[in-house]
Structure formats: structure tokens, C-alpha cells
Amino acid sequence: MLSRSAFAPRRKNAGRPDHKSAPGFLQWLRGRPCSLERHPNHVCEGPVVAAHVDHGGDKGMGTKVSDKFCIPMCDAAHRLQHTVGWRTFETRFGFSALEYARQYWTRWPGRSKWEDGQ
């Protein structure tokens, strides 16, 4: 028999700290093409999402890495990455997601304004 607490509303996790959250960057990324768009072994499917590169360095218990460690990926690529993990995914497609993330972050037109506000 399930306990009464099994039916209690789920507690909401704490919000992400401001220094890790850049919603404007995520929106801008979703407007870019999938990072694997031109790869010969990948067919893009679904909308582009901002995929967090977990080995970016500031992941904590119960929280994602900072938004600045994201790359644009179509839904199919994102699902595959979650299935096989970052290391296998990067090896399979021959690129460094962390390096891509650094390049996107550097090229984001709103970066300077965001960084000045931190």
C-alpha cells in the first residue's frame, strides 16, 4: 500500500541562480541550426533545442551547468546524446561540444550586456 506522502504534491526545486541562467542566450541558440546539421551521418528532426553540455564545469547536485555551456541541437540529436552520453556522442560525430559551446557563447550578441549585469 502506498503511503499518504506518495500522493502529496511534488516539491518544486529551487530556482537556478542568476549567474547560471541566461534565457536570452537559450532563445538565441534555438534560432541557430542544429550543430550536426551538416554532418553526413545525421538527419536532423524536430525543433532545435538548447542542449546543456554537462561537462562544462559548474554542474552541481540537482542543477544543470550554466546556460553558457549549451549548444543548439535538433530534437533527434538531443535524444541521441541523452541515450549514449556526451563522450560517445562527441566521439561518434567527431567534435567537442564544449568547444562549440564556447564559440556560441562568444558569438552571442547579448553576451557583453549579460556579463556586465552579473
N, CA, C and O atoms as CSV, one atom per row, in Angstrom:
chain,resi,resn,atom,element,x,y,z
A,1,MET,N,N,0.836,-1.182,0.000
A,1,MET,CA,C,0.000,0.000,0.000
A,1,MET,C,C,0.885,1.250,0.000
A,1,MET,O,O,1.862,1.332,0.745
A,2,LEU,N,N,0.529,2.215,-0.842
A,2,LEU,CA,C,1.282,3.465,-0.922
A,2,LEU,C,C,0.985,4.348,0.273
A,2,LEU,O,O,-0.142,4.406,0.766
A,3,SER,N,N,2.018,5.031,0.724
A,3,SER,CA,C,1.825,5.948,1.847
A,3,SER,C,C,1.098,7.202,1.369
A,3,SER,O,O,1.030,7.485,0.173
A,4,ARG,N,N,0.569,7.926,2.311
A,4,ARG,CA,C,-0.144,9.161,2.015
A,4,ARG,C,C,0.769,10.167,1.302
A,4,ARG,O,O,0.311,10.929,0.450
A,5,SER,N,N,2.083,10.166,1.658
A,5,SER,CA,C,3.021,11.120,1.049
A,5,SER,C,C,3.255,10.831,-0.438
A,5,SER,O,O,3.708,11.710,-1.172
A,6,ALA,N,N,2.951,9.616,-0.885
A,6,ALA,CA,C,3.108,9.290,-2.302
A,6,ALA,C,C,2.160,10.104,-3.175
A,6,ALA,O,O,2.387,10.247,-4.376
A,7,PHE,N,N,1.108,10.631,-2.579
A,7,PHE,CA,C,0.119,11.395,-3.328
A,7,PHE,C,C,0.211,12.897,-3.069
A,7,PHE,O,O,-0.565,13.676,-3.620
A,8,ALA,N,N,1.156,13.293,-2.235
A,8,ALA,CA,C,1.329,14.717,-1.924
A,8,ALA,C,C,1.901,15.425,-3.141
A,8,ALA,O,O,2.614,14.807,-3.932
A,9,PRO,N,N,1.601,16.719,-3.308
A,9,PRO,CA,C,2.168,17.459,-4.444
A,9,PRO,C,C,3.694,17.440,-4.382
A,9,PRO,O,O,4.286,17.484,-3.304
A,10,ARG,N,N,4.305,17.376,-5.539
A,10,ARG,CA,C,5.766,17.373,-5.628
A,10,ARG,C,C,6.298,18.729,-5.205
A,10,ARG,O,O,5.749,19.769,-5.571
A,11,ARG,N,N,7.377,18.708,-4.429
A,11,ARG,CA,C,8.022,19.966,-4.050
A,11,ARG,C,C,8.780,20.517,-5.240
A,11,ARG,O,O,9.455,19.775,-5.955
A,12,LYS,N,N,8.670,21.800,-5.450
A,12,LYS,CA,C,9.375,22.434,-6.563
A,12,LYS,C,C,10.831,22.649,-6.173
A,12,LYS,O,O,11.136,23.077,-5.060
A,13,ASN,N,N,11.725,22.344,-7.111
A,13,ASN,CA,C,13.152,22.568,-6.876
A,13,ASN,C,C,13.422,24.065,-6.806
A,13,ASN,O,O,12.666,24.878,-7.339
A,14,ALA,N,N,14.498,24.401,-6.148
A,14,ALA,CA,C,14.895,25.806,-6.065
A,14,ALA,C,C,15.221,26.316,-7.467
A,14,ALA,O,O,15.687,25.554,-8.314
A,15,GLY,N,N,14.981,27.580,-7.706
A,15,GLY,CA,C,15.295,28.180,-8.993
A,15,GLY,C,C,16.791,28.202,-9.247
A,15,GLY,O,O,17.593,28.072,-8.323
A,16,ARG,N,N,17.154,28.365,-10.497
A,16,ARG,CA,C,18.581,28.428,-10.834
A,16,ARG,C,C,19.122,29.808,-10.475
A,16,ARG,O,O,18.430,30.811,-10.649
A,17,PRO,N,N,20.353,29.862,-9.976
A,17,PRO,CA,C,20.935,31.167,-9.641
A,17,PRO,C,C,21.127,32.024,-10.889
A,17,PRO,O,O,21.353,31.509,-11.984
A,18,ASP,N,N,21.035,33.323,-10.708
A,18,ASP,CA,C,21.155,34.259,-11.832
A,18,ASP,C,C,22.458,34.086,-12.609
A,18,ASP,O,O,22.463,34.225,-13.832
A,19,HIS,N,N,23.549,33.789,-11.932
A,19,HIS,CA,C,24.839,33.688,-12.615
A,19,HIS,C,C,24.924,32.457,-13.524
A,19,HIS,O,O,25.864,32.336,-14.310
A,20,LYS,N,N,23.947,31.540,-13.424
A,20,LYS,CA,C,23.928,30.362,-14.286
A,20,LYS,C,C,22.844,30.445,-15.356
A,20,LYS,O,O,22.802,29.616,-16.265
A,21,SER,N,N,21.987,31.421,-15.252
A,21,SER,CA,C,20.814,31.492,-16.122
A,21,SER,C,C,20.925,32.636,-17.132
A,21,SER,O,O,21.071,33.801,-16.762
A,22,ALA,N,N,20.853,32.275,-18.411
A,22,ALA,CA,C,20.894,33.275,-19.492
A,22,ALA,C,C,19.791,32.943,-20.494
A,22,ALA,O,O,20.072,32.424,-21.574
A,23,PRO,N,N,18.527,33.240,-20.141
A,23,PRO,CA,C,17.408,32.871,-21.016
A,23,PRO,C,C,17.498,33.480,-22.412
A,23,PRO,O,O,17.050,32.861,-23.377
A,24,GLY,N,N,18.060,34.668,-22.540
A,24,GLY,CA,C,18.220,35.290,-23.857
A,24,GLY,C,C,19.158,34.486,-24.743
A,24,GLY,O,O,18.937,34.372,-25.948
A,25,PHE,N,N,20.199,33.934,-24.146
A,25,PHE,CA,C,21.143,33.105,-24.889
A,25,PHE,C,C,20.459,31.827,-25.371
A,25,PHE,O,O,20.643,31.415,-26.516
A,26,LEU,N,N,19.671,31.202,-24.497
A,26,LEU,CA,C,18.974,29.971,-24.879
A,26,LEU,C,C,18.016,30.238,-26.035
A,26,LEU,O,O,17.914,29.439,-26.965
A,27,GLN,N,N,17.318,31.367,-25.968
A,27,GLN,CA,C,16.399,31.728,-27.047
A,27,GLN,C,C,17.181,31.948,-28.351
A,27,GLN,O,O,16.768,31.481,-29.412
A,28,TRP,N,N,18.287,32.645,-28.265
A,28,TRP,CA,C,19.124,32.895,-29.443
A,28,TRP,C,C,19.629,31.573,-30.027
A,28,TRP,O,O,19.621,31.393,-31.245
A,29,LEU,N,N,20.072,30.640,-29.161
A,29,LEU,CA,C,20.552,29.334,-29.624
A,29,LEU,C,C,19.472,28.560,-30.368
A,29,LEU,O,O,19.748,27.921,-31.383
A,30,ARG,N,N,18.245,28.619,-29.864
A,30,ARG,CA,C,17.154,27.883,-30.507
A,30,ARG,C,C,16.864,28.412,-31.910
A,30,ARG,O,O,16.173,27.756,-32.689
A,31,GLY,N,N,17.377,29.573,-32.229
A,31,GLY,CA,C,17.236,30.135,-33.574
A,31,GLY,C,C,18.377,29.767,-34.510
A,31,GLY,O,O,18.339,30.105,-35.693
A,32,ARG,N,N,19.387,29.083,-33.998
A,32,ARG,CA,C,20.521,28.635,-34.813
A,32,ARG,C,C,20.203,27.263,-35.404
A,32,ARG,O,O,19.291,26.587,-34.928
A,33,PRO,N,N,20.933,26.847,-36.424
A,33,PRO,CA,C,20.766,25.483,-36.944
A,33,PRO,C,C,21.363,24.466,-35.963
A,33,PRO,O,O,22.197,24.809,-35.125
A,34,CYS,N,N,20.930,23.240,-36.083
A,34,CYS,CA,C,21.469,22.143,-35.272
A,34,CYS,C,C,22.981,22.061,-35.487
A,34,CYS,O,O,23.461,22.237,-36.607
A,35,SER,N,N,23.718,21.799,-34.432
A,35,SER,CA,C,25.175,21.666,-34.523
A,35,SER,C,C,25.609,20.529,-35.444
A,35,SER,O,O,26.740,20.520,-35.929
A,36,LEU,N,N,24.721,19.575,-35.686
A,36,LEU,CA,C,25.046,18.440,-36.549
A,36,LEU,C,C,24.388,18.547,-37.922
A,36,LEU,O,O,24.376,17.579,-38.683
A,37,GLU,N,N,23.851,19.702,-38.234
A,37,GLU,CA,C,23.094,19.900,-39.469
A,37,GLU,C,C,23.832,19.407,-40.713
A,37,GLU,O,O,23.215,18.828,-41.607
A,38,ARG,N,N,25.119,19.625,-40.778
A,38,ARG,CA,C,25.874,19.266,-41.987
A,38,ARG,C,C,26.661,17.961,-41.837
A,38,ARG,O,O,27.444,17.602,-42.718
A,39,HIS,N,N,26.460,17.270,-40.753
A,39,HIS,CA,C,27.191,16.023,-40.562
A,39,HIS,C,C,26.585,14.936,-41.450
A,39,HIS,O,O,25.366,14.760,-41.461
A,40,PRO,N,N,27.419,14.207,-42.193
A,40,PRO,CA,C,26.890,13.218,-43.142
A,40,PRO,C,C,26.156,12.038,-42.490
A,40,PRO,O,O,25.347,11.385,-43.148
A,41,ASN,N,N,26.424,11.757,-41.218
A,41,ASN,CA,C,25.793,10.616,-40.551
A,41,ASN,C,C,24.624,11.009,-39.658
A,41,ASN,O,O,24.244,10.263,-38.756
A,42,HIS,N,N,24.058,12.182,-39.912
A,42,HIS,CA,C,22.938,12.626,-39.081
A,42,HIS,C,C,21.864,13.293,-39.936
A,42,HIS,O,O,22.162,14.100,-40.816
A,43,VAL,N,N,20.621,12.942,-39.663
A,43,VAL,CA,C,19.478,13.591,-40.303
A,43,VAL,C,C,18.734,14.348,-39.202
A,43,VAL,O,O,18.239,13.745,-38.249
A,44,CYS,N,N,18.664,15.653,-39.340
A,44,CYS,CA,C,18.002,16.469,-38.326
A,44,CYS,C,C,16.495,16.241,-38.352
A,44,CYS,O,O,15.879,16.142,-39.413
A,45,GLU,N,N,15.923,16.160,-37.155
A,45,GLU,CA,C,14.478,16.008,-36.991
A,45,GLU,C,C,14.036,16.798,-35.779
A,45,GLU,O,O,14.702,16.794,-34.743
A,46,GLY,N,N,12.923,17.467,-35.913
A,46,GLY,CA,C,12.326,18.176,-34.791
A,46,GLY,C,C,12.912,19.559,-34.590
A,46,GLY,O,O,13.849,19.962,-35.279
A,47,PRO,N,N,12.346,20.280,-33.635
A,47,PRO,CA,C,12.803,21.647,-33.375
A,47,PRO,C,C,14.195,21.664,-32.746
A,47,PRO,O,O,14.637,20.683,-32.148
A,48,VAL,N,N,14.865,22.787,-32.895
A,48,VAL,CA,C,16.188,22.961,-32.282
A,48,VAL,C,C,15.989,23.353,-30.822
A,48,VAL,O,O,15.169,24.209,-30.491
A,49,VAL,N,N,16.769,22.696,-29.958
A,49,VAL,CA,C,16.733,22.968,-28.523
A,49,VAL,C,C,18.133,23.373,-28.075
A,49,VAL,O,O,19.116,23.125,-28.773
A,50,ALA,N,N,18.210,23.994,-26.909
A,50,ALA,CA,C,19.499,24.338,-26.317
A,50,ALA,C,C,19.913,23.179,-25.410
A,50,ALA,O,O,19.305,22.958,-24.363
A,51,ALA,N,N,20.943,22.444,-25.813
A,51,ALA,CA,C,21.404,21.271,-25.069
A,51,ALA,C,C,22.554,21.658,-24.149
A,51,ALA,O,O,23.575,22.175,-24.602
A,52,HIS,N,N,22.384,21.404,-22.851
A,52,HIS,CA,C,23.430,21.710,-21.872
A,52,HIS,C,C,24.554,20.675,-21.958
A,52,HIS,O,O,24.307,19.470,-21.926
A,53,VAL,N,N,25.779,21.160,-22.067
A,53,VAL,CA,C,26.960,20.298,-22.122
A,53,VAL,C,C,27.399,20.055,-20.673
A,53,VAL,O,O,28.048,20.899,-20.055
A,54,ASP,N,N,27.033,18.892,-20.152
A,54,ASP,CA,C,27.206,18.594,-18.729
A,54,ASP,C,C,28.628,18.736,-18.211
A,54,ASP,O,O,28.826,19.104,-17.053
A,55,HIS,N,N,29.608,18.455,-19.035
A,55,HIS,CA,C,30.987,18.534,-18.562
A,55,HIS,C,C,31.559,19.950,-18.705
A,55,HIS,O,O,32.771,20.131,-18.820
A,56,GLY,N,N,30.674,20.942,-18.695
A,56,GLY,CA,C,31.084,22.338,-18.773
A,56,GLY,C,C,31.820,22.820,-17.540
A,56,GLY,O,O,32.599,23.771,-17.609
A,57,GLY,N,N,31.581,22.177,-16.424
A,57,GLY,CA,C,32.393,22.504,-15.265
A,57,GLY,C,C,31.683,22.988,-14.023
A,57,GLY,O,O,32.226,22.839,-12.928
A,58,ASP,N,N,30.494,23.561,-14.134
A,58,ASP,CA,C,29.883,24.083,-12.907
A,58,ASP,C,C,28.551,23.411,-12.590
A,58,ASP,O,O,27.652,24.026,-12.017
A,59,LYS,N,N,28.438,22.140,-12.973
A,59,LYS,CA,C,27.235,21.378,-12.643
A,59,LYS,C,C,27.263,21.069,-11.153
A,59,LYS,O,O,28.307,20.732,-10.596
A,60,GLY,N,N,26.122,21.186,-10.528
A,60,GLY,CA,C,26.037,20.881,-9.110
A,60,GLY,C,C,24.978,19.839,-8.851
A,60,GLY,O,O,24.264,19.427,-9.765
A,61,MET,N,N,24.876,19.419,-7.629
A,61,MET,CA,C,23.889,18.420,-7.275
A,61,MET,C,C,22.498,19.007,-7.469
A,61,MET,O,O,22.140,19.999,-6.835
A,62,GLY,N,N,21.729,18.396,-8.334
A,62,GLY,CA,C,20.367,18.862,-8.573
A,62,GLY,C,C,20.271,20.079,-9.477
A,62,GLY,O,O,19.204,20.687,-9.560
A,63,THR,N,N,21.336,20.451,-10.149
A,63,THR,CA,C,21.279,21.611,-11.030
A,63,THR,C,C,22.106,21.356,-12.294
A,63,THR,O,O,23.098,20.628,-12.266
A,64,LYS,N,N,21.683,21.961,-13.385
A,64,LYS,CA,C,22.397,21.853,-14.652
A,64,LYS,C,C,23.590,22.793,-14.638
A,64,LYS,O,O,23.720,23.651,-13.765
A,65,VAL,N,N,24.457,22.610,-15.625
A,65,VAL,CA,C,25.556,23.553,-15.810
A,65,VAL,C,C,24.963,24.896,-16.228
A,65,VAL,O,O,23.777,24.994,-16.542
A,66,SER,N,N,25.792,25.908,-16.228
A,66,SER,CA,C,25.352,27.233,-16.661
A,66,SER,C,C,24.860,27.186,-18.097
A,66,SER,O,O,25.309,26.368,-18.900
A,67,ASP,N,N,23.931,28.076,-18.403
A,67,ASP,CA,C,23.387,28.148,-19.755
A,67,ASP,C,C,24.462,28.456,-20.794
A,67,ASP,O,O,24.303,28.117,-21.967
A,68,LYS,N,N,25.559,29.097,-20.373
A,68,LYS,CA,C,26.600,29.415,-21.347
A,68,LYS,C,C,27.286,28.162,-21.889
A,68,LYS,O,O,28.040,28.242,-22.859
A,69,PHE,N,N,27.032,27.006,-21.273
A,69,PHE,CA,C,27.571,25.735,-21.756
A,69,PHE,C,C,26.505,24.964,-22.515
A,69,PHE,O,O,26.242,23.800,-22.215
A,70,CYS,N,N,25.892,25.608,-23.495
A,70,CYS,CA,C,24.844,24.987,-24.312
A,70,CYS,C,C,25.211,25.075,-25.786
A,70,CYS,O,O,25.946,25.962,-26.220
A,71,ILE,N,N,24.669,24.118,-26.541
A,71,ILE,CA,C,24.804,24.160,-27.998
A,71,ILE,C,C,23.431,23.877,-28.603
A,71,ILE,O,O,22.601,23.218,-27.976
A,72,PRO,N,N,23.188,24.371,-29.815
A,72,PRO,CA,C,21.912,24.070,-30.461
A,72,PRO,C,C,21.923,22.670,-31.066
A,72,PRO,O,O,22.858,22.302,-31.777
A,73,MET,N,N,20.892,21.903,-30.784
A,73,MET,CA,C,20.765,20.569,-31.375
A,73,MET,C,C,19.296,20.323,-31.694
A,73,MET,O,O,18.403,20.740,-30.956
A,74,CYS,N,N,19.064,19.635,-32.812
A,74,CYS,CA,C,17.697,19.250,-33.142
A,74,CYS,C,C,17.244,18.224,-32.099
A,74,CYS,O,O,18.060,17.639,-31.386
A,75,ASP,N,N,15.956,18.024,-32.029
A,75,ASP,CA,C,15.406,17.115,-31.034
A,75,ASP,C,C,15.976,15.701,-31.178
A,75,ASP,O,O,16.233,15.035,-30.175
A,76,ALA,N,N,16.174,15.239,-32.408
A,76,ALA,CA,C,16.713,13.895,-32.632
A,76,ALA,C,C,18.138,13.773,-32.091
A,76,ALA,O,O,18.464,12.778,-31.443
A,77,ALA,N,N,18.982,14.761,-32.345
A,77,ALA,CA,C,20.359,14.740,-31.844
A,77,ALA,C,C,20.377,14.806,-30.321
A,77,ALA,O,O,21.169,14.120,-29.675
A,78,HIS,N,N,19.512,15.625,-29.755
A,78,HIS,CA,C,19.452,15.772,-28.305
A,78,HIS,C,C,19.038,14.454,-27.635
A,78,HIS,O,O,19.610,14.056,-26.620
A,79,ARG,N,N,18.048,13.793,-28.209
A,79,ARG,CA,C,17.620,12.488,-27.662
A,79,ARG,C,C,18.760,11.471,-27.747
A,79,ARG,O,O,19.006,10.723,-26.801
A,80,LEU,N,N,19.455,11.450,-28.895
A,80,LEU,CA,C,20.572,10.525,-29.052
A,80,LEU,C,C,21.658,10.818,-28.023
A,80,LEU,O,O,22.202,9.895,-27.418
A,81,GLN,N,N,21.974,12.078,-27.823
A,81,GLN,CA,C,23.010,12.452,-26.851
A,81,GLN,C,C,22.636,11.957,-25.457
A,81,GLN,O,O,23.489,11.450,-24.729
A,82,HIS,N,N,21.376,12.100,-25.085
A,82,HIS,CA,C,20.939,11.618,-23.767
A,82,HIS,C,C,21.009,10.096,-23.688
A,82,HIS,O,O,21.261,9.544,-22.616
A,83,THR,N,N,20.792,9.423,-24.794
A,83,THR,CA,C,20.815,7.962,-24.814
A,83,THR,C,C,22.232,7.410,-24.685
A,83,THR,O,O,22.460,6.467,-23.927
A,84,VAL,N,N,23.187,7.986,-25.418
A,84,VAL,CA,C,24.540,7.427,-25.449
A,84,VAL,C,C,25.527,8.144,-24.536
A,84,VAL,O,O,26.599,7.607,-24.260
A,85,GLY,N,N,25.198,9.335,-24.063
A,85,GLY,CA,C,26.116,10.115,-23.222
A,85,GLY,C,C,27.018,11.007,-24.067
A,85,GLY,O,O,27.227,10.762,-25.255
A,86,TRP,N,N,27.551,12.055,-23.421
A,86,TRP,CA,C,28.345,13.048,-24.147
A,86,TRP,C,C,29.602,12.468,-24.784
A,86,TRP,O,O,29.887,12.757,-25.946
A,87,ARG,N,N,30.354,11.662,-24.052
A,87,ARG,CA,C,31.626,11.154,-24.593
A,87,ARG,C,C,31.407,10.341,-25.873
A,87,ARG,O,O,32.081,10.562,-26.879
A,88,THR,N,N,30.476,9.417,-25.826
A,88,THR,CA,C,30.179,8.597,-27.006
A,88,THR,C,C,29.646,9.470,-28.131
A,88,THR,O,O,30.028,9.293,-29.288
A,89,PHE,N,N,28.778,10.398,-27.807
A,89,PHE,CA,C,28.184,11.291,-28.799
A,89,PHE,C,C,29.260,12.113,-29.513
A,89,PHE,O,O,29.262,12.207,-30.740
A,90,GLU,N,N,30.170,12.704,-28.739
A,90,GLU,CA,C,31.243,13.512,-29.326
A,90,GLU,C,C,32.182,12.656,-30.181
A,90,GLU,O,O,32.624,13.088,-31.246
A,91,THR,N,N,32.480,11.455,-29.717
A,91,THR,CA,C,33.345,10.552,-30.489
A,91,THR,C,C,32.676,10.152,-31.795
A,91,THR,O,O,33.303,10.148,-32.854
A,92,ARG,N,N,31.402,9.817,-31.706
A,92,ARG,CA,C,30.664,9.383,-32.902
A,92,ARG,C,C,30.637,10.469,-33.976
A,92,ARG,O,O,30.761,10.174,-35.165
A,93,PHE,N,N,30.475,11.731,-33.552
A,93,PHE,CA,C,30.339,12.813,-34.532
A,93,PHE,C,C,31.615,13.640,-34.701
A,93,PHE,O,O,31.647,14.562,-35.516
A,94,GLY,N,N,32.661,13.321,-33.942
A,94,GLY,CA,C,33.965,13.944,-34.139
A,94,GLY,C,C,34.033,15.428,-33.849
A,94,GLY,O,O,34.576,16.192,-34.647
A,95,PHE,N,N,33.496,15.842,-32.729
A,95,PHE,CA,C,33.592,17.253,-32.354
A,95,PHE,C,C,33.602,17.382,-30.836
A,95,PHE,O,O,33.248,16.446,-30.118
A,96,SER,N,N,34.007,18.541,-30.362
A,96,SER,CA,C,33.995,18.850,-28.935
A,96,SER,C,C,32.812,19.762,-28.644
A,96,SER,O,O,32.799,20.922,-29.054
A,97,ALA,N,N,31.831,19.242,-27.943
A,97,ALA,CA,C,30.645,20.041,-27.616
A,97,ALA,C,C,31.022,21.238,-26.748
A,97,ALA,O,O,30.437,22.313,-26.879
A,98,LEU,N,N,31.989,21.052,-25.871
A,98,LEU,CA,C,32.417,22.151,-25.016
A,98,LEU,C,C,33.042,23.279,-25.832
A,98,LEU,O,O,32.820,24.454,-25.540
A,99,GLU,N,N,33.815,22.928,-26.844
A,99,GLU,CA,C,34.407,23.947,-27.720
A,99,GLU,C,C,33.310,24.654,-28.522
A,99,GLU,O,O,33.350,25.874,-28.685
A,100,TYR,N,N,32.341,23.900,-29.017
A,100,TYR,CA,C,31.201,24.515,-29.710
A,100,TYR,C,C,30.480,25.490,-28.781
A,100,TYR,O,O,30.143,26.606,-29.179
A,101,ALA,N,N,30.248,25.061,-27.545
A,101,ALA,CA,C,29.549,25.920,-26.581
A,101,ALA,C,C,30.320,27.222,-26.359
A,101,ALA,O,O,29.721,28.296,-26.308
A,102,ARG,N,N,31.625,27.130,-26.229
A,102,ARG,CA,C,32.443,28.349,-26.047
A,102,ARG,C,C,32.308,29.285,-27.246
A,102,ARG,O,O,32.215,30.502,-27.089
A,103,GLN,N,N,32.300,28.701,-28.448
A,103,GLN,CA,C,32.177,29.524,-29.649
A,103,GLN,C,C,30.810,30.200,-29.733
A,103,GLN,O,O,30.722,31.383,-30.062
A,104,TYR,N,N,29.753,29.462,-29.440
A,104,TYR,CA,C,28.412,30.061,-29.463
A,104,TYR,C,C,28.296,31.166,-28.420
A,104,TYR,O,O,27.760,32.238,-28.701
A,105,TRP,N,N,28.800,30.904,-27.214
A,105,TRP,CA,C,28.711,31.902,-26.144
A,105,TRP,C,C,29.451,33.180,-26.548
A,105,TRP,O,O,28.964,34.286,-26.316
A,106,THR,N,N,30.620,33.018,-27.148
A,106,THR,CA,C,31.420,34.171,-27.574
A,106,THR,C,C,30.705,34.971,-28.653
A,106,THR,O,O,30.813,36.197,-28.692
A,107,ARG,N,N,29.978,34.291,-29.523
A,107,ARG,CA,C,29.311,34.961,-30.651
A,107,ARG,C,C,27.919,35.498,-30.322
A,107,ARG,O,O,27.333,36.213,-31.135
A,108,TRP,N,N,27.385,35.174,-29.165
A,108,TRP,CA,C,26.047,35.654,-28.802
A,108,TRP,C,C,26.070,37.177,-28.684
A,108,TRP,O,O,26.852,37.719,-27.903
A,109,PRO,N,N,25.227,37.876,-29.445
A,109,PRO,CA,C,25.225,39.344,-29.409
A,109,PRO,C,C,24.900,39.938,-28.033
A,109,PRO,O,O,25.300,41.067,-27.749
A,110,GLY,N,N,24.193,39.212,-27.182
A,110,GLY,CA,C,23.824,39.741,-25.866
A,110,GLY,C,C,24.805,39.420,-24.758
A,110,GLY,O,O,24.564,39.770,-23.603
A,111,ARG,N,N,25.906,38.760,-25.083
A,111,ARG,CA,C,26.842,38.289,-24.048
A,111,ARG,C,C,27.416,39.427,-23.204
A,111,ARG,O,O,27.391,39.354,-21.975
A,112,SER,N,N,27.924,40.461,-23.840
A,112,SER,CA,C,28.551,41.564,-23.085
A,112,SER,C,C,27.577,42.193,-22.110
A,112,SER,O,O,27.923,42.448,-20.956
A,113,LYS,N,N,26.364,42.443,-22.568
A,113,LYS,CA,C,25.355,43.057,-21.704
A,113,LYS,C,C,25.021,42.128,-20.536
A,113,LYS,O,O,24.888,42.577,-19.397
A,114,TRP,N,N,24.885,40.820,-20.829
A,114,TRP,CA,C,24.589,39.845,-19.775
A,114,TRP,C,C,25.726,39.797,-18.759
A,114,TRP,O,O,25.486,39.818,-17.552
A,115,GLU,N,N,26.970,39.733,-19.249
A,115,GLU,CA,C,28.123,39.652,-18.354
A,115,GLU,C,C,28.287,40.921,-17.521
A,115,GLU,O,O,28.701,40.846,-16.364
A,116,ASP,N,N,27.968,42.085,-18.092
A,116,ASP,CA,C,28.051,43.336,-17.343
A,116,ASP,C,C,27.027,43.403,-16.222
A,116,ASP,O,O,27.241,44.068,-15.209
A,117,GLY,N,N,25.901,42.700,-16.415
A,117,GLY,CA,C,24.848,42.708,-15.400
A,117,GLY,C,C,25.079,41.737,-14.261
A,117,GLY,O,O,24.340,41.746,-13.277
A,118,GLN,N,N,26.101,40.898,-14.383
A,118,GLN,CA,C,26.382,39.898,-13.335
A,118,GLN,C,C,27.189,40.443,-12.201
A,118,GLN,O,O,27.496,39.716,-11.256
